[in-house]
């Protein structure tokens, strides 16, 4: 089942409609989106161990969201 607009907003916060549409079009599952959200929040980092690497659709969503963060940082 595809994640809904509201679920994506809940996970990633203030994304514009274009970004959400890109995430939806990428076909990531809810599990993959949750993995990215945890990665962004650094919640999946075991103590003293490197974080697992993202791949595939998870990596694509991560890069998309990070691009938005980078643009926001530039605007400050």
N, CA, C and O atoms as CSV, one atom per row, in Angstrom:
chain,resi,resn,atom,element,x,y,z
A,1,UNK,N,N,0.837,-1.180,0.000
A,1,UNK,CA,C,0.000,0.000,0.000
A,1,UNK,C,C,0.886,1.250,0.000
A,1,UNK,O,O,1.837,1.353,0.774
A,2,UNK,N,N,0.558,2.180,-0.870
A,2,UNK,CA,C,1.329,3.418,-0.989
A,2,UNK,C,C,1.082,4.327,0.207
A,2,UNK,O,O,-0.043,4.436,0.696
A,3,UNK,N,N,2.148,4.980,0.674
A,3,UNK,CA,C,1.959,5.978,1.734
A,3,UNK,C,C,1.107,7.133,1.212
A,3,UNK,O,O,1.210,7.514,0.047
A,4,UNK,N,N,0.283,7.672,2.067
A,4,UNK,CA,C,-0.576,8.788,1.680
A,4,UNK,C,C,0.156,10.117,1.837
A,4,UNK,O,O,1.211,10.199,2.465
A,5,UNK,N,N,-0.422,11.128,1.261
A,5,UNK,CA,C,0.090,12.493,1.382
A,5,UNK,C,C,0.271,12.844,2.860
A,5,UNK,O,O,1.317,13.348,3.267
A,6,UNK,N,N,-0.768,12.570,3.654
A,6,UNK,CA,C,-0.725,12.914,5.080
A,6,UNK,C,C,0.360,12.138,5.825
A,6,UNK,O,O,1.010,12.689,6.714
A,7,UNK,N,N,0.560,10.884,5.479
A,7,UNK,CA,C,1.601,10.086,6.128
A,7,UNK,C,C,2.992,10.639,5.810
A,7,UNK,O,O,3.863,10.690,6.678
A,8,UNK,N,N,3.185,11.047,4.572
A,8,UNK,CA,C,4.473,11.618,4.178
A,8,UNK,C,C,4.701,12.931,4.909
A,8,UNK,O,O,5.808,13.181,5.388
A,9,UNK,N,N,3.674,13.780,5.006
A,9,UNK,CA,C,3.770,15.044,5.739
A,9,UNK,C,C,4.099,14.788,7.211
A,9,UNK,O,O,4.907,15.503,7.804
A,10,UNK,N,N,3.475,13.774,7.792
A,10,UNK,CA,C,3.706,13.457,9.202
A,10,UNK,C,C,5.148,13.033,9.426
A,10,UNK,O,O,5.756,13.408,10.428
A,11,UNK,N,N,5.702,12.252,8.499
A,11,UNK,CA,C,7.070,11.765,8.652
A,11,UNK,C,C,8.124,12.843,8.425
A,11,UNK,O,O,9.115,12.905,9.153
A,12,UNK,N,N,7.918,13.690,7.423
A,12,UNK,CA,C,8.967,14.612,6.998
A,12,UNK,C,C,8.665,16.085,7.257
A,12,UNK,O,O,9.509,16.944,7.001
A,13,UNK,N,N,7.490,16.377,7.753
A,13,UNK,CA,C,7.194,17.754,8.112
A,13,UNK,C,C,6.894,18.652,6.934
A,13,UNK,O,O,6.098,18.309,6.059
A,14,UNK,N,N,7.535,19.796,6.919
A,14,UNK,CA,C,7.189,20.874,6.012
A,14,UNK,C,C,7.757,20.691,4.602
A,14,UNK,O,O,8.625,21.450,4.173
A,15,UNK,N,N,7.268,19.694,3.898
A,15,UNK,CA,C,7.635,19.507,2.492
A,15,UNK,C,C,6.551,20.142,1.631
A,15,UNK,O,O,5.370,20.108,1.975
A,16,UNK,N,N,6.964,20.718,0.517
A,16,UNK,CA,C,5.957,21.290,-0.371
A,16,UNK,C,C,5.293,20.174,-1.188
A,16,UNK,O,O,5.772,19.040,-1.219
A,17,UNK,N,N,4.205,20.514,-1.833
A,17,UNK,CA,C,3.432,19.520,-2.577
A,17,UNK,C,C,4.248,18.868,-3.694
A,17,UNK,O,O,4.070,17.685,-3.985
A,18,UNK,N,N,5.137,19.631,-4.315
A,18,UNK,CA,C,5.976,19.093,-5.386
A,18,UNK,C,C,6.891,17.989,-4.851
A,18,UNK,O,O,7.034,16.937,-5.474
A,19,UNK,N,N,7.507,18.234,-3.697
A,19,UNK,CA,C,8.397,17.229,-3.096
A,19,UNK,C,C,7.612,15.975,-2.716
A,19,UNK,O,O,8.074,14.854,-2.929
A,20,UNK,N,N,6.432,16.174,-2.155
A,20,UNK,CA,C,5.613,15.020,-1.773
A,20,UNK,C,C,5.231,14.231,-3.010
A,20,UNK,O,O,5.237,13.000,-2.983
A,21,UNK,N,N,4.898,14.914,-4.090
A,21,UNK,CA,C,4.569,14.226,-5.341
A,21,UNK,C,C,5.769,13.426,-5.854
A,21,UNK,O,O,5.599,12.316,-6.360
A,22,UNK,N,N,6.981,13.980,-5.727
A,22,UNK,CA,C,8.179,13.250,-6.139
A,22,UNK,C,C,8.383,12.003,-5.293
A,22,UNK,O,O,8.750,10.950,-5.814
A,23,UNK,N,N,8.149,12.116,-3.995
A,23,UNK,CA,C,8.283,10.954,-3.113
A,23,UNK,C,C,7.250,9.899,-3.488
A,23,UNK,O,O,7.572,8.714,-3.580
A,24,UNK,N,N,6.016,10.328,-3.703
A,24,UNK,CA,C,4.957,9.386,-4.097
A,24,UNK,C,C,5.302,8.694,-5.411
A,24,UNK,O,O,5.106,7.487,-5.549
A,25,UNK,N,N,5.815,9.454,-6.378
A,25,UNK,CA,C,6.144,8.900,-7.694
A,25,UNK,C,C,7.301,7.908,-7.618
A,25,UNK,O,O,7.413,7.019,-8.463
A,26,UNK,N,N,8.162,8.055,-6.610
A,26,UNK,CA,C,9.305,7.159,-6.460
A,26,UNK,C,C,8.934,5.761,-6.026
A,26,UNK,O,O,9.741,4.840,-6.149
A,27,UNK,N,N,7.719,5.584,-5.518
A,27,UNK,CA,C,7.234,4.255,-5.172
A,27,UNK,C,C,7.741,3.680,-3.863
A,27,UNK,O,O,7.599,2.480,-3.627
A,28,UNK,N,N,8.327,4.499,-3.010
A,28,UNK,CA,C,8.828,4.006,-1.723
A,28,UNK,C,C,7.668,3.518,-0.857
A,28,UNK,O,O,6.577,4.088,-0.871
A,29,UNK,N,N,7.928,2.461,-0.112
A,29,UNK,CA,C,6.926,1.930,0.804
A,29,UNK,C,C,6.947,2.730,2.105
A,29,UNK,O,O,7.868,3.510,2.348
A,30,UNK,N,N,5.944,2.533,2.923
A,30,UNK,CA,C,5.896,3.208,4.218
A,30,UNK,C,C,7.106,2.797,5.057
A,30,UNK,O,O,7.689,3.629,5.752
A,31,UNK,N,N,7.475,1.560,4.999
A,31,UNK,CA,C,8.637,1.067,5.746
A,31,UNK,C,C,9.914,1.784,5.306
A,31,UNK,O,O,10.739,2.158,6.140
A,32,UNK,N,N,10.070,1.972,4.015
A,32,UNK,CA,C,11.247,2.679,3.494
A,32,UNK,C,C,11.242,4.142,3.939
A,32,UNK,O,O,12.285,4.695,4.289
A,33,UNK,N,N,10.068,4.759,3.922
A,33,UNK,CA,C,9.974,6.151,4.353
A,33,UNK,C,C,10.264,6.285,5.846
A,33,UNK,O,O,10.897,7.250,6.272
A,34,UNK,N,N,9.806,5.330,6.631
A,34,UNK,CA,C,10.101,5.347,8.065
A,34,UNK,C,C,11.595,5.164,8.309
A,34,UNK,O,O,12.156,5.772,9.221
A,35,UNK,N,N,12.232,4.339,7.507
A,35,UNK,CA,C,13.678,4.139,7.609
A,35,UNK,C,C,14.412,5.457,7.339
A,35,UNK,O,O,15.350,5.805,8.055
A,36,UNK,N,N,13.985,6.177,6.317
A,36,UNK,CA,C,14.602,7.457,5.983
A,36,UNK,C,C,14.367,8.468,7.106
A,36,UNK,O,O,15.291,9.183,7.495
A,37,UNK,N,N,13.152,8.533,7.624
A,37,UNK,CA,C,12.842,9.478,8.700
A,37,UNK,C,C,13.701,9.184,9.932
A,37,UNK,O,O,14.205,10.105,10.574
A,38,UNK,N,N,13.866,7.907,10.257
A,38,UNK,CA,C,14.711,7.535,11.393
A,38,UNK,C,C,16.164,7.884,11.111
A,38,UNK,O,O,16.875,8.355,11.999
A,39,UNK,N,N,16.602,7.660,9.901
A,39,UNK,CA,C,17.974,7.982,9.508
A,39,UNK,C,C,18.219,9.480,9.643
A,39,UNK,O,O,19.252,9.906,10.161
A,40,UNK,N,N,17.264,10.273,9.172
A,40,UNK,CA,C,17.395,11.723,9.270
A,40,UNK,C,C,17.421,12.188,10.725
A,40,UNK,O,O,18.104,13.153,11.066
A,41,UNK,N,N,16.674,11.496,11.570
A,41,UNK,CA,C,16.624,11.843,12.989
A,41,UNK,C,C,17.760,11.185,13.767
A,41,UNK,O,O,17.905,11.413,14.968
A,42,UNK,N,N,18.562,10.374,13.089
A,42,UNK,CA,C,19.686,9.642,13.662
A,42,UNK,C,C,19.247,8.709,14.781
A,42,UNK,O,O,19.990,8.475,15.734
A,43,UNK,N,N,18.027,8.174,14.658
A,43,UNK,CA,C,17.487,7.275,15.659
A,43,UNK,C,C,17.953,5.840,15.465
A,43,UNK,O,O,17.871,5.039,16.397
A,44,UNK,N,N,18.437,5.499,14.283
A,44,UNK,CA,C,18.793,4.112,14.036
A,44,UNK,C,C,20.288,3.862,14.179
A,44,UNK,O,O,20.805,2.877,13.653
A,45,UNK,N,N,20.975,4.734,14.877
A,45,UNK,CA,C,22.409,4.578,15.069
A,45,UNK,C,C,22.662,3.815,16.365
A,45,UNK,O,O,22.488,4.372,17.449
A,46,UNK,N,N,23.073,2.538,16.270
A,46,UNK,CA,C,23.390,1.787,17.479
A,46,UNK,C,C,24.595,2.421,18.170
A,46,UNK,O,O,25.468,2.988,17.513
A,47,UNK,N,N,24.637,2.324,19.464
A,47,UNK,CA,C,25.729,2.940,20.218
A,47,UNK,C,C,27.074,2.394,19.761
A,47,UNK,O,O,27.322,1.189,19.812
A,48,UNK,N,N,27.936,3.300,19.315
A,48,UNK,CA,C,29.282,2.928,18.933
A,48,UNK,C,C,29.413,2.189,17.618
A,48,UNK,O,O,30.515,1.781,17.250
A,49,UNK,N,N,28.317,2.006,16.904
A,49,UNK,CA,C,28.360,1.295,15.624
A,49,UNK,C,C,27.970,2.241,14.502
A,49,UNK,O,O,27.153,3.141,14.697
A,50,UNK,N,N,28.557,2.037,13.321
A,50,UNK,CA,C,28.172,2.894,12.187
A,50,UNK,C,C,26.721,2.643,11.787
A,50,UNK,O,O,26.190,1.545,11.951
A,51,UNK,N,N,26.097,3.697,11.255
A,51,UNK,CA,C,24.709,3.553,10.794
A,51,UNK,C,C,24.683,2.692,9.538
A,51,UNK,O,O,25.611,2.738,8.731
A,52,UNK,N,N,23.630,1.914,9.374
A,52,UNK,CA,C,23.500,1.155,8.121
A,52,UNK,C,C,23.322,2.109,6.950
A,52,UNK,O,O,22.763,3.195,7.110
A,53,UNK,N,N,23.784,1.718,5.800
A,53,UNK,CA,C,23.686,2.558,4.610
A,53,UNK,C,C,22.307,2.429,3.974
A,53,UNK,O,O,21.731,1.342,3.923
A,54,UNK,N,N,21.797,3.529,3.500
A,54,UNK,CA,C,20.538,3.519,2.764
A,54,UNK,C,C,20.835,3.114,1.325
A,54,UNK,O,O,21.928,3.353,0.811
A,55,UNK,N,N,19.855,2.503,0.693
A,55,UNK,CA,C,20.013,2.092,-0.701
A,55,UNK,C,C,18.664,2.168,-1.409
A,55,UNK,O,O,17.616,2.257,-0.770
A,56,UNK,N,N,18.711,2.130,-2.712
A,56,UNK,CA,C,17.495,2.079,-3.528
A,56,UNK,C,C,16.566,3.251,-3.300
A,56,UNK,O,O,16.990,4.406,-3.281
A,57,UNK,N,N,15.291,2.937,-3.127
A,57,UNK,CA,C,14.274,3.992,-2.973
A,57,UNK,C,C,14.487,4.797,-1.699
A,57,UNK,O,O,14.223,5.998,-1.669
A,58,UNK,N,N,14.970,4.130,-0.637
A,58,UNK,CA,C,15.245,4.856,0.613
A,58,UNK,C,C,16.301,5.930,0.390
A,58,UNK,O,O,16.156,7.058,0.862
A,59,UNK,N,N,17.350,5.584,-0.319
A,59,UNK,CA,C,18.414,6.541,-0.607
A,59,UNK,C,C,17.890,7.690,-1.466
A,59,UNK,O,O,18.253,8.844,-1.240
A,60,UNK,N,N,17.046,7.387,-2.444
A,60,UNK,CA,C,16.491,8.423,-3.314
A,60,UNK,C,C,15.655,9.420,-2.512
A,60,UNK,O,O,15.751,10.627,-2.736
A,61,UNK,N,N,14.837,8.929,-1.581
A,61,UNK,CA,C,14.024,9.812,-0.755
A,61,UNK,C,C,14.924,10.640,0.165
A,61,UNK,O,O,14.709,11.840,0.335
A,62,UNK,N,N,15.926,9.998,0.751
A,62,UNK,CA,C,16.867,10.703,1.618
A,62,UNK,C,C,17.520,11.862,0.868
A,62,UNK,O,O,17.581,12.979,1.383
A,63,UNK,N,N,18.004,11.603,-0.335
A,63,UNK,CA,C,18.673,12.646,-1.116
A,63,UNK,C,C,17.717,13.778,-1.471
A,63,UNK,O,O,18.109,14.945,-1.474
A,64,UNK,N,N,16.479,13.442,-1.766
A,64,UNK,CA,C,15.472,14.449,-2.083
A,64,UNK,C,C,15.222,15.361,-0.885
A,64,UNK,O,O,15.206,16.584,-1.025
A,65,UNK,N,N,15.031,14.776,0.276
A,65,UNK,CA,C,14.763,15.563,1.483
A,65,UNK,C,C,15.994,16.379,1.873
A,65,UNK,O,O,15.859,17.523,2.306
A,66,UNK,N,N,17.177,15.816,1.729
A,66,UNK,CA,C,18.411,16.541,2.061
A,66,UNK,C,C,18.616,17.741,1.131
A,66,UNK,O,O,19.135,18.772,1.559
A,67,UNK,N,N,18.210,17.614,-0.148
A,67,UNK,CA,C,18.293,18.752,-1.072
A,67,UNK,C,C,17.451,19.907,-0.555
A,67,UNK,O,O,17.864,21.065,-0.621
A,68,UNK,N,N,16.277,19.590,-0.043
A,68,UNK,CA,C,15.405,20.618,0.518
A,68,UNK,C,C,16.078,21.255,1.725
A,68,UNK,O,O,16.060,22.478,1.863
A,69,UNK,N,N,16.671,20.452,2.601
A,69,UNK,CA,C,17.373,20.981,3.771
A,69,UNK,C,C,18.512,21.903,3.353
A,69,UNK,O,O,18.720,22.954,3.959
A,70,UNK,N,N,19.240,21.514,2.329
A,70,UNK,CA,C,20.369,22.316,1.857
A,70,UNK,C,C,19.877,23.662,1.327
A,70,UNK,O,O,20.501,24.693,1.578
A,71,UNK,N,N,18.778,23.656,0.607
A,71,UNK,CA,C,18.219,24.919,0.092
A,71,UNK,C,C,17.769,25.800,1.243
A,71,UNK,O,O,17.967,27.015,1.211
A,72,UNK,N,N,17.164,25.197,2.262
A,72,UNK,CA,C,16.698,25.955,3.400
A,72,UNK,C,C,17.875,26.588,4.129
A,72,UNK,O,O,17.791,27.744,4.544
A,73,UNK,N,N,18.964,25.856,4.291
A,73,UNK,CA,C,20.163,26.373,4.953
A,73,UNK,C,C,20.754,27.548,4.173
A,73,UNK,O,O,21.221,28.517,4.773
A,74,UNK,N,N,20.736,27.469,2.838
A,74,UNK,CA,C,21.264,28.538,2.009
A,74,UNK,C,C,20.445,29.818,2.157
A,74,UNK,O,O,20.987,30.919,2.060
A,75,UNK,N,N,19.160,29.676,2.389
A,75,UNK,CA,C,18.274,30.829,2.497
A,75,UNK,C,C,18.406,31.570,3.817
A,75,UNK,O,O,17.941,32.704,3.936
A,76,UNK,N,N,19.026,30.958,4.799
A,76,UNK,CA,C,19.131,31.600,6.111
A,76,UNK,C,C,20.082,32.714,6.106
A,76,UNK,O,O,20.284,33.358,7.136
